[in-house]
Amino acid sequence: MSEVILAIESSCDETSAAVCIGDVIKSNVIATQQIHSKYGGVVPELASRAHQQAIAPVVMEALERAGVTKADLTAVAFTQGPGLLGALLVGASFAKSLALGLKVPLIAVNHMKAHILAHFIENPKPAFPFLCLTVSGGHTQIVRVDDYLDMTVLGQTKDDAVGEAFDKCAKIMGIPYPGGPIIDKLAKEGDADRFEFSKTDMPDLDYSFSGIKTSFLYFTQNQSQKNTGFVEENKHDLAASIQKHLIGMLTDKLVLAAQREGISNIAIAGGVSANSELRQTLIAMGEQNGWQVFIPKFEYCTDNAAMIAMTAYYQSQQNDTATMNVSPMPRLKF
């Protein structure tokens, strides 16, 4: 029988478990935490408690959907980082206990590499080398991918990630957390060319989103002093305008990276890759630049254990396993 790997993802506010048999995902169960919306962002302590409550039922459901039992497992994988320490600890502790009890290997997975390898869950799959724009609430990176586990970061954000920029601009507009998806929805009915915001120009392939956030804040504050109803009256145009600016910042650097590296296979990954305007823009740019563009299904864009399982499979092929003293690493890098 092929390898049967149970994978656990608990880096932030989704508790997820998945099972793969060989390189085929057989189940992918995700429990999303709703409690954070009332606080305007993820509360680490509440996230940890929610993971503790959800992890056992989520794992059992993943096994049931895959049609396997614990006795069938040949390895257990978990997200080592990056992420929230308390949240990571829940997944790591559960995975360690299960692997130890079953006497099977333990595999520690880099969350950001897993986002990229989500492209290998289903067809079409990118050929090597390819560039991946990895965009999430905590990360913004352009990564050159030469093999399943051979990746090089070419550029990244020096402050906030683009997902944070979306959510913080949404908060300025009075939109509840998570605000990024709501901005995407509002923008469909707005004029993206109506408002201009200043931004920080970073050298080479790096990003900075602090300047545009500040510009958006000051602009809305100044306009609201003149008209207290400004934001509500112009929410669609504001959403469309800030979204256009943020996506433009992302894609300008991506074009530069593709030209420098001479690569025409282009992919996106991470939670922000679920943004409909970003997806449409990338498809249009692919047609314009002769790129082959790869975009994961929505369920594989946000945090999920299927991508952890897929990465664990490729690590298992290289006997890349962990010892029981492996620790979660909130700031784990490539």
N, C-alpha and C positions, 0 to 999 in steps of 0.2 A: 504494500500500500504506500502511496505517496506520503510526504510529510503532512502532518496535520498540526497547524499552528493556531493557537488562540492568542489574539492580540488585544491589549487594553489601552485605551486612550483616556487620559484624565488631566490634560495639561491646563485646562482653564474651566469653562462652564458647560462642557458637554461630557457626560459619562458614556463611553462607547466601548463595545466589544465586538470583535469580528473573528471569523474562522476562515482560514484558507486551507485548501487541500492542494498541495503542489502550488502552482501559481494562479489558482482559480479561487476567487472569493465566493464562499458559500453562504455567508451571512454577514450582516453589518447592522448592528442595533445601536441606536443613539437615543439617549435620554437628555433632553435639553433642560437646563435650569431656568425657571421663569422668575425666580425671586429677585434677581438683580435689577430688573427693570425699574422697580420703585426707588432704587438708590442712584440711578443714573450711571451705572457702571458695575463691573464685577467686584464683589466684596470677597476677598480671599478666604476669610474664615467661613463665610456662608457657603462658598463653593466647596470647600473641603468637607463640610458636614453633609452637603447634598451628595457628593461623591460616595461618602461612606454609606449612605442610605441606598443609593442606586446600584452600586457596583455588583453586588451578588445577583440581584434579579436580572440585570442586563447581561451578565456573563451566562447565566443559566439559559436565558432566551436565545442568546447567540449560539450556544451549543445545540439547543433544541432545533432551531431553524436550519442549522447545518446538518442535522441528522447524525451527530456524533455525541459521544460521551467523554467525560474526563479521561477515561482509560484509553481512549483513542489518540489523545494528544501526544505529539512527539516533541513539542517545544511550547513555551509560553513567552510572549513578547509584551513589552510595555514601553510607554513613552518615557524616556529618561529626561528629556528637556528639549528646548526651553519651555518655560511655563511657570505657573505659580507653585512655590515650594510645597505648600500644604496639599494642594491638589495632586501634584506629582507623587507625593509620598503615599497617598491612598492607593493609586494604581500600582506603584512599585511594590508596596508591601503585599498587596493581594497577589500580584504576579509571582513574587518571590516565594510566598507561602505555598501557592499552588504548584509551582515548579519543583520546590523542595519535596512536597508531599508525593508528587507523582514520579520524582526522580528523573525529570526530563530537563533539557537545557533551557537556560534563561537567555533571552535576547533583549538587549537595551537599544532602543531606536531613537534617532534624532528626529524630532517632530518636523523640522523644516525640510530635511531630506525626504521625509515621508510625503509631505505635500507634493513634492516634485514627482515622486514615484507613483502618485495616484494616477498618473497618465498611463500606467501599465496595467491598470485593473481591467480596462476594456479596450476594444479596438475603436478607432485607429490609434496606434501607438507611435510615438515619434522615433525616428531613426537618430542615432548618434552621429555627430554631436548636435545638440540643440541648445537654444537659450531658453531659460525659464524666468519669467517675471513673477516673482513670488511675493504676493501682496496679502497682508492680513492685518489684524488689529495690533499686532506687536512687531511685525517685520515688513520691510520693503527691500527687496534684493533683486539684482539681476545675476543669474547664475548660469555659468557654462557647464553643461552636462556632457561628459565624454564617455561615461559608462554608468551602469546602475549605481555604483557607489563611488564614482570618480567625478566629483563636482568642485567647481571653483567659483567663489563669489567675486564678480567683477565690479560690482558697485552696490551700495546699500545706504539706507537712511542714516543720517548722523544725529537725528533727534527723534521726533515722533514718527510712527509709521503712518502710511496713508489711511489705514483703517481708523486709527485714532483721529486723524484729521477729519474724516467724514463724521465720526461720532461726536467730536467736539464742536464742529460747526453746526451739527444738528442740535446739540444741546443749547448753543447760543440762540437758535431759532425756537427753542422751547419744545423740541421734538424728543420724546422719550427714548431711552436706551433699549436696544441698539438702534442708533439713528441712521446708519448708513443705508440699510434697505429702504427706509422711509424716504430719504433724500432721492434715492433712485426712482421711487414711485412718483414722488412729486415732480421730479425733473421732466417726466414724460409730457407734462402739460405746460412746461415753462419755456421761456426764451433764454437760451444759453448764452446769447451774445449781449444781453442787456447790461450786466454789471461786470466791472473789471476789478481785479484784486491784485495787489503786488505780491511777488514771491521772491524767495531767496534763490539766487543762481549759484549752484554748487559746481565745482570743477569736476572734470572727468565724468564718471558714471555714478557718482554719489547723489543722494537726495537730501533735501531739508524741507520739512513741511511746517516749521514753526513760523516762518514769515507770513505765509498765506493765511494761517489761522489767525494771527494777530491782525492782519489786514482786514479779514472778514469780521472780526470782533469789533474793531474800531469803526468800520463802515456802518455796521448795523446799529451800533450805539449812537453814532452821530445822526444817522437818519431817524432813529427812534426819538431823539431829543426834539426833532422838528415835527415828527408825527408819531405818536405813541402806537398807532396801528400799522406802522410801516412793515414790520416783519410779517405779520399775518396777511396783510393785503398783497404782499409781493412774494409769498413763500414759494410759489412754483418757479418764479424767475430766479430767486435766490438759490434755490436748490439746483436748478439747471446750470446756473452760472458757476457755482462753486464746483459742481461735479465736472463740468467741462475743463476748468482750470486744473483740477487734480489729475484727471485722466490725461490731459495734455502733458503735464509734468512727467507722468509715468512713461508715456509712449515716446516722447522726445528722446529720452535716454535709451529706450529700447531700440529705436532706429539707429542711434549712434553705436550701440553695442553690436548690433547685427552687421553694420558696415565694417566696424573694426575687426570683428572676428571672422567675417566672411561666411556667416551662417544664415541659412534661410529657413531652417526648422525652428519655429517659435512657439512657445507654450506659455500658459499662465497657470498659476496655482495659488491656493490660499483662499481665505474667506472672501476677500474683496473681488476675487475673480468671478464671484457670483453676480457682480454688478452688471446689469443688462447693457448699459451704455458702453462699459469697458469691453465687453464681449463683442458687441457690434462694431465698435471702433477698431478692434484688433482684426476682425474678419475683413473689414474694408481696407485696412492697411496691408493685410496679407495679399489682397487682390492687386493693390497698387504697387507693392514692392516685390511681388513674385514669391511671397513666403508661403510655406505650408504651415497653417496655424492649428494648434491643438488646444482644446478647451475641455476640461473634465465635466462630467455630469454634475449637476448642482449638489447632489448628496456627497460627492467626493471633493467638493471645494471647501466646505466648512470642516471643522475638526471632526474626524471620524476614525474608527479603528481599522477600517478596511485598508487605508493607506499605511497604517502601522504594520498590519499583517503582510502586505505586499513587500514592504521594505525588509521585514524580518525574513521573508522567504529568500530574498537575494542575499541577505547577510548569512543565512544558514548555508547557502551554497558555498560560501567562503569560510565556513566554520567560525564566523564572527559571533561568538557567544560571550556572555558575561558571567562573572562569579557572583556569589551571593552577597558579597560586600560592596557591590556596585551601588552608588548613591545617585539620587535624583540631582540634576544640575539645572537650576532655573535659568542660567545664562549660557547654557550649552551652545557652542558654535559649531560650524562645519568642521 
